[in-house]
Amino acid sequence: MPPAQRYVAPEARYPESVPSMPAAPVQQQAARPSLASAAPAGPTLPDTSILVPNQEPFQQTACGPLDDGCPGYRLYAVADALFMARYSGITNRPLAFNENTGATLLTTQDLQWSFVPGVRAFFGERRPGGCGWEVGYLGLYGMYNDTQVFGPGNLIAPGDLGANASQFNTADLMNVTYASTLNMAEANLFWYSCCGTNPCQTNCETGGCQPECGSCRCIDWLAGFRWAGLNESADFNSTCCGLTETSVYGVGAKSNLFGAQFGVRGRQDYAQWAYEGWMKLGLGGVWLSQSQSPIVDFETGIPFRGASSSTATGLAGFADANASAIYKFNRTWGLRFGVNAIWLGNVALAPDQWDFSQTAAVTTINTGSLFLLGANVGVEARW
């Protein structure tokens, strides 16, 4: 059996620097204490392995807690594709009659719109001190509609046009086309108030606390400027003589609205979802114009009525509302989808400008309203 090991004091190892001391008695080596027990007493770091009730241990995820405040971003950009159905407040007017019976065969209410595509984009900044700014654009393109009616040489247009212009009576086909585009731009200042909750609560009222991401709610009060430009054209086509001769009565209408707007927007972020909605209302001045193409008798070449145009000004209102849900891929990128409603009042709509009388020039501008309802899908970035 090997001899028992003795404890060698530092004095024995370095006799030249330390005075010699009596050798310590032989002792059995005690068990090494743990690092935790050897650490000095004092404040300790939180134990992140503590479980939230019915949840997995806290782990940093791609979403991450809002550890840099609420909201956890300064800049934001939004891009949406729009799919909108249009409901126009066009005055219901007859466009074609049966020349023999007097029955109405075609009216402006037969112009029904399908869903039309468009885009919307925003860019903005939340600045320190509870204020921010944003700019936005919306465009709806390719709004087009047409309708028609056939008759064996017995179709007639209303008013003096049908009675006195040979190409607009005893027609075999009458059809109407209607095209429109809408562009809007806005610039806003806003004042916001945000509040957030602890990203990992242990006393959730619902018992469903999610530690992955914090919760943040913001309310924005907006004030700004909006421009809306509505450009429209409509053609009334009459074809006779075995579908060999066609005459066209075309009109155009433009509305440019400049006005102030006010609104409110709310957003709730929680975990990997967010919910957002806004309502904006405004009133402004509107500049209106309309134009009439010449109507010429195709047999004699004599103008039934020459070209004309006119302008007018007035007041117009508008409203813009949205409700969207956002699925966040990470703290920056999210997928948006929602519903939208847009209304414009006191604007010039092309079909309302048709005048079937035999006046020398058409100077009156008739106005109506425009309502759009549809869906949006897009992406957003916040950083």
C-alpha positions in Angstrom: 0.0 0.0 0.0 1.5 3.4 -1.0 2.2 5.8 1.9 -0.4 8.4 2.8 0.1 11.8 1.0 1.1 14.7 3.1 0.0 18.3 2.7 2.9 20.4 1.4 2.7 24.0 2.5 3.8 26.8 0.3 6.7 27.5 2.8 8.3 24.2 2.0 8.1 24.9 -1.8 9.7 28.3 -1.6 12.0 28.3 1.5 14.1 31.1 0.3 11.3 33.6 0.4 9.1 32.4 3.3 10.3 31.6 6.8 10.0 27.9 7.6 7.0 26.9 9.7 6.2 23.7 11.4 4.8 21.1 9.1 1.1 20.7 9.2 -0.4 17.5 10.4 -1.6 15.0 7.9 -5.2 15.6 6.9 -7.6 13.9 4.6 -8.4 16.1 1.6 -11.9 17.5 1.9 -14.4 17.4 -1.0 -14.1 20.4 -3.3 -17.0 22.9 -2.8 -19.2 23.8 -5.7 -18.8 27.1 -7.6 -22.2 28.2 -6.6 -21.4 27.8 -2.9 -18.0 29.4 -3.3 -19.5 32.5 -4.9 -19.7 35.5 -2.7 -23.2 36.6 -1.5 -24.8 39.4 -3.5 -27.5 40.2 -6.1 -28.1 37.4 -8.6 -29.3 37.5 -12.3 -32.8 36.3 -13.1 -33.1 32.7 -14.0 -34.5 32.6 -17.5 -35.2 28.9 -17.3 -38.2 29.6 -15.0 -41.3 28.4 -16.8 -44.3 30.6 -17.4 -47.4 28.6 -16.6 -48.3 26.2 -19.4 -45.5 27.6 -21.6 -42.1 26.6 -22.8 -39.0 28.2 -21.3 -38.3 31.7 -22.6 -36.1 31.7 -25.7 -35.2 34.6 -28.0 -37.0 34.1 -31.3 -36.9 35.8 -34.7 -39.6 38.1 -33.5 -38.0 38.9 -30.2 -39.3 41.0 -27.3 -39.8 44.7 -27.8 -36.8 45.3 -25.6 -36.1 48.6 -27.2 -39.4 50.3 -26.4 -42.9 50.5 -27.7 -43.1 50.7 -30.6 -39.9 48.8 -31.4 -39.3 50.7 -34.7 -38.7 54.2 -36.0 -39.3 53.9 -39.8 -42.0 52.0 -41.6 -43.0 51.3 -45.3 -46.2 49.6 -46.5 -47.0 48.3 -50.0 -50.5 46.9 -50.8 -52.2 45.5 -53.9 -55.8 46.5 -54.0 -58.8 44.8 -55.4 -61.8 47.2 -55.3 -65.4 47.1 -56.5 -66.9 50.4 -57.6 -70.3 51.7 -56.9 -70.9 55.0 -58.8 -73.6 57.4 -57.9 -74.5 58.0 -61.6 -77.9 59.5 -62.3 -80.2 56.8 -63.7 -81.0 57.9 -67.2 -82.3 56.1 -70.3 -79.9 55.6 -73.2 -81.7 53.5 -75.7 -85.4 52.9 -76.6 -87.4 50.6 -78.8 -88.5 52.9 -81.5 -91.7 51.1 -82.1 -92.9 50.4 -78.5 -91.1 53.2 -76.6 -89.7 50.6 -74.1 -86.5 51.5 -72.4 -83.8 49.0 -73.4 -80.6 50.5 -71.9 -79.9 52.8 -69.0 -76.8 54.2 -67.2 -77.6 51.8 -64.3 -76.6 48.9 -66.7 -73.0 50.0 -66.3 -71.9 47.6 -63.6 -68.3 47.4 -62.5 -66.2 44.3 -61.7 -63.3 44.3 -59.2 -60.5 46.5 -60.4 -56.8 46.4 -59.4 -54.7 49.1 -57.8 -51.8 49.8 -55.5 -51.2 51.7 -52.3 -48.0 52.7 -50.5 -46.9 54.5 -47.4 -43.6 55.6 -45.9 -43.3 57.3 -42.5 -41.3 57.9 -39.4 -42.2 57.9 -35.7 -40.0 60.6 -34.1 -39.1 61.0 -30.5 -41.5 63.1 -28.5 -44.7 61.4 -29.7 -44.9 62.9 -33.2 -44.3 61.7 -36.7 -44.9 62.1 -40.4 -45.9 60.0 -43.4 -46.6 60.2 -47.1 -48.8 57.9 -49.1 -50.1 57.2 -52.6 -53.1 55.2 -54.0 -53.8 54.4 -57.6 -56.7 52.5 -59.2 -56.2 51.7 -62.9 -58.1 49.9 -65.6 -61.6 50.7 -64.4 -63.6 49.8 -67.5 -67.2 49.0 -68.2 -69.3 48.4 -71.3 -72.9 47.3 -72.1 -74.9 47.0 -75.2 -78.3 46.2 -76.8 -79.3 44.8 -80.2 -82.4 45.5 -82.3 -83.4 44.9 -85.9 -83.2 48.6 -87.0 -85.5 49.8 -84.2 -83.2 51.4 -81.7 -83.3 55.1 -81.0 -81.3 57.4 -78.6 -83.2 59.8 -76.3 -84.0 63.5 -76.9 -83.1 65.6 -79.9 -80.2 63.3 -80.7 -82.5 60.4 -81.5 -85.1 62.5 -83.2 -82.9 64.6 -85.5 -79.6 62.7 -86.0 -80.2 60.0 -88.4 -77.3 57.8 -87.2 -78.9 57.7 -83.7 -82.3 56.3 -84.8 -83.2 53.1 -86.7 -80.0 51.6 -85.3 -79.2 47.9 -85.1 -76.8 48.1 -82.1 -76.2 50.6 -79.4 -73.4 50.2 -76.9 -71.8 52.2 -74.2 -68.2 52.2 -72.9 -66.9 53.8 -69.7 -63.3 54.1 -68.5 -61.9 55.7 -65.3 -58.7 56.1 -63.3 -58.2 57.4 -59.8 -55.0 58.7 -58.2 -54.6 60.0 -54.7 -51.6 61.3 -52.7 -51.5 62.4 -49.1 -49.0 63.9 -46.6 -49.7 63.7 -42.9 -48.3 64.8 -39.5 -49.4 62.7 -36.6 -49.2 62.6 -32.8 -49.0 59.2 -31.2 -49.4 57.6 -27.8 -48.1 54.1 -27.3 -48.0 51.7 -24.3 -46.5 48.2 -24.0 -46.6 45.3 -21.6 -43.8 43.1 -20.2 -42.8 40.6 -22.9 -43.1 37.7 -20.3 -45.7 38.2 -17.7 -46.3 35.6 -15.0 -49.8 36.7 -14.1 -51.7 36.8 -17.4 -55.4 37.3 -16.9 -56.2 34.8 -19.6 -53.5 32.3 -18.6 -52.2 32.3 -22.1 -49.1 34.4 -21.7 -46.7 34.2 -24.7 -43.1 35.1 -23.8 -41.9 35.3 -27.4 -42.9 38.8 -28.2 -44.1 41.8 -26.2 -47.3 43.7 -26.7 -47.5 47.2 -28.0 -50.6 49.4 -28.7 -50.4 52.8 -30.5 -53.0 55.4 -31.2 -52.2 58.0 -33.9 -54.0 61.3 -34.4 -53.5 62.5 -38.0 -53.8 65.9 -39.8 -52.7 66.5 -43.3 -53.4 67.2 -47.0 -54.9 65.0 -49.7 -55.1 65.3 -53.5 -57.4 63.1 -55.5 -57.5 63.1 -59.3 -60.4 61.3 -61.1 -60.2 61.1 -64.9 -63.1 59.5 -66.9 -64.3 59.0 -70.4 -67.5 57.5 -71.9 -68.6 56.8 -75.4 -72.1 56.3 -76.7 -71.9 54.3 -79.9 -74.7 53.8 -82.4 -74.4 51.3 -85.3 -76.9 51.1 -88.2 -77.3 50.0 -91.7 -76.6 46.3 -91.2 -73.8 47.0 -88.7 -71.8 48.9 -91.3 -71.9 52.5 -90.1 -71.1 53.6 -86.5 -71.4 57.1 -85.0 -69.8 58.0 -81.6 -70.8 60.6 -79.0 -68.0 60.8 -76.6 -67.6 62.8 -73.3 -64.8 63.3 -70.8 -64.7 64.4 -67.2 -62.0 65.4 -64.8 -62.1 66.1 -61.1 -59.1 67.4 -59.1 -59.7 67.6 -55.3 -57.4 69.5 -52.9 -58.3 69.4 -49.2 -57.4 69.0 -45.6 -57.9 65.7 -43.8 -58.1 64.5 -40.2 -58.1 61.0 -38.9 -57.3 58.4 -36.3 -55.3 55.2 -36.6 -54.8 52.4 -34.1 -52.4 49.4 -34.1 -52.0 46.5 -31.7 -48.9 44.3 -31.8 -48.8 41.0 -30.0 -46.6 38.0 -30.6 -46.4 37.4 -34.3 -49.7 39.2 -35.1 -50.7 42.8 -35.4 -54.0 44.5 -36.1 -54.3 47.9 -37.6 -57.2 50.2 -38.7 -57.7 53.8 -39.7 -60.4 56.3 -40.6 -59.7 59.6 -42.4 -62.2 62.3 -43.3 -61.7 65.5 -45.3 -63.2 68.4 -47.1 -61.6 70.5 -49.8 -62.0 72.4 -53.0 -62.6 70.6 -56.3 -61.8 71.8 -59.9 -64.1 70.1 -62.4 -64.0 70.0 -66.2 -66.0 68.2 -68.9 -65.6 68.0 -72.7 -68.0 67.0 -75.5 -66.9 65.5 -78.8 -68.5 66.8 -82.0 -71.5 64.8 -83.4 -71.5 64.7 -87.2 -74.1 63.3 -89.5 -72.2 60.5 -91.3 -74.5 60.8 -94.4 -74.3 64.6 -95.0 -71.2 65.5 -93.0 -73.0 68.3 -91.4 -72.3 68.7 -87.7 -75.3 67.9 -85.5 -73.5 69.7 -82.7 -70.0 71.0 -82.4 -67.4 70.2 -79.7 -67.6 72.0 -76.4 -66.1 72.1 -73.0 -66.6 73.8 -69.6 -65.1 74.1 -66.1 -66.4 74.6 -62.6 -65.3 74.7 -59.0 -66.9 73.7 -55.8 -66.5 71.8 -52.5 -66.0 68.0 -52.3 -65.7 65.6 -49.4 -63.9 62.3 -49.1 -63.5 59.4 -46.6 -60.9 56.6 -46.4 -61.1 53.6 -44.1 -59.1 50.4 -43.6 -58.9 47.4 -41.3 -56.0 45.0 -41.7 -54.4 42.0 -40.0 -50.6 41.5 -40.2 -48.7 38.3 -39.8 -45.1 39.1 -38.8 -42.3 36.9 -40.3 -39.8 38.6 -38.0 -39.4 42.0 -36.3 -39.1 43.8 -39.6 -41.2 42.1 -42.2 -44.9 41.3 -42.2 -47.7 40.1 -44.5 -50.8 42.3 -44.6 -54.4 41.6 -45.6 -57.6 43.5 -45.0 -60.6 45.4 -46.2 -60.9 49.0 -47.5 -63.6 51.6 -48.2 -63.2 54.9 -50.1 -65.8 57.6 -50.9 -65.6 60.7 -53.0 -68.4 63.2 -53.2 -69.3 66.0 -55.6 -67.1 64.8 -58.5 -67.7 64.8 -62.2 -68.7 61.4 -63.6 -68.5 61.0 -67.4 -71.9 59.4 -68.1 -73.6 62.3 -66.2 -72.2 64.7 -68.9 -74.2 63.2 -71.8 -76.6 65.8 -73.2 -79.0 64.6 -75.8 -80.4 68.0 -76.6 -79.5 70.0 -79.8 -77.9 73.0 -78.0 -75.0 74.9 -79.6 -72.7 74.0 -76.7 -72.9 72.0 -73.5 -71.7 74.0 -70.5 -73.3 72.3 -67.6 -71.3 70.0 -65.3 -73.3 67.4 -63.4 -71.8 65.8 -60.4 -72.2 62.6 -58.5 -70.4 60.4 -56.0 -68.0 57.5 -56.1 -67.8 54.6 -53.6 -65.2 51.9 -53.6 -65.1 48.7 -51.5 -62.6 45.9 -51.6 -59.6 44.0 -50.2 -55.9 44.6 -49.9 -52.9 42.2 -49.6 -49.3 43.3 -49.3 -46.2 43.6 -47.2 -44.8 45.9 -44.6 -41.4 46.7 -43.2 -40.7 48.4 -39.8 -37.2 49.1 -38.5 
